[in-house]
Amino acid sequence: MWIRANLVLGASGQTTFHGTSKGLSSRFDRARFHEIRAQSQAIVIGGETARREPYAKTPVRLIILSNSGDIPEAVRTNPLAEVWELSPVLAIALLRNQGVERILVEAGKSMLFEMSKAGLLDGIYLTQTTSEIGENPLDIEWLTRDMEMVSAEDSDGESFIFYSK
């Protein structure tokens, strides 16, 4: 059983470029991203991520945590998407109660910090790029403060790192 986050960061910790992670991602990162998704049983995102990133199609259940319910139609028509008005802590408990054992979190920094504070994340897949562009920096040292680096691999100027408890 695991709950792991997957994210891409620029050189200074930026999480987005023009509001999405796609501007920081490469084809290598996206290939790795799809490999990680294939191992999970559910993907958890926040409403803001649903509004900014392409989630019209996912290989597994997509749980969107949103208080407003303001989710783009393209995401709502994903047959595997479910919109829940729950906190991340309650959503994870519900998924666990439903027998979901491998949960991938593809959320923004506020949800990641909330889940980290609650001790929910037991692993983080990180692609670190050399990109100097972007916004919304995240403090990866704080997020991984109770984890250790398990593996690191470099490819074409990117580092693929896995942290685990």
C-alpha positions, 0 to 999 in steps of 0.5 A: 500500500502506498500514497505517492506524489508525482511532480516536476520542478524547475531549477528554482523549485517552480511548479508551473509555467504559464499556470501548468506543469506542461511547460516544465515537462519533457517527453522523458518526464511524460514517459516516466509519468505514464509509467508511474500512473500505470502502477496506481489504482487511483489518481487524486488531484485538486480542483485547481489542477483539474482546471489547469491540466489535461485530465480528459482521459486517465488510465485509472480512477481520477478523484478530484477534490473540489469545494466549488465543484467548478470542474471543466466539462472535458474533465467531467466527461472522463468516465473515470472521474469523480468529484468529491467535496472532501478534504485530502485526509478524508478522501484518502481514508475513503479510498483506503476503505474502498480497498484502493492500495496504490494512490498517486497524487498529482496535485498542487503544492497546497494539497501536497503540503496538507497531505505531507503535514498529515503524514499521508505521503510515503513517497515522492517521484520528482523530475528536477529540470534545469529550467529557470522559467516558471512560477509557484515555487515549492520547497522540496526540502520541506516536503521530503523532510521525513523521507530519504532519497532512494534513487536518482537518475540523470537524463538529458539535463533532468534528474529523476528522483524518488524519495521514500519514508 
